[in-house]
């Protein structure tokens, strides 16, 4: 479970918006089966949000371990139906999680790479791969 200091306020109008470790986030209550999920509250603005908010597992009711297992199977290249059988969930659940994780990954990528400038690029690996293919094709 993540330490509270790793969270920040999600309210864009809050003076502590996006600031981690400022001591403004506290646990308001817990919810879910056996109460595993924390509902957090910003002490500055009073906004409440789930610790799963803005993540690939927000609004997912499955146990976190099962969701992680689905993601692991998909990352290893297992198909949708095979993942559903192995994890014990429906095909629709796997598809929903797959879409949700993909959208989250795209949004994170777009946020982190939006102002990227490249000063230098090396194509050594690409050229060695092309050269290797050419050697193979000449032997035949």
Number of C-alpha atoms within 10 A of each C-alpha: 7 7 7 17 14 12 20 21 26 18 16 9 9 14 11 20 16 14 15 15 13 13 16 20 23 16 15 14 13 15 11 11 10 7 9 12 17 19 17 24 22 23 15 14 15 14 14 19 18 19 21 15 13 12 14 18 19 12 11 14 10 14 13 13 9 13 19 13 14 23 18 13 17 17 11 8 10 15 13 18 14 14 22 19 11 12 14 11 16 14 15 12 16 22 15 13 18 18 13 17 16 13 13 16 14 12 11 13 11 11 10 10 9 9 8 7 7 6 5 5 6 7 7 9 9 10 11 11 10 11 11 11 11 11 10 9 8 7 6 5
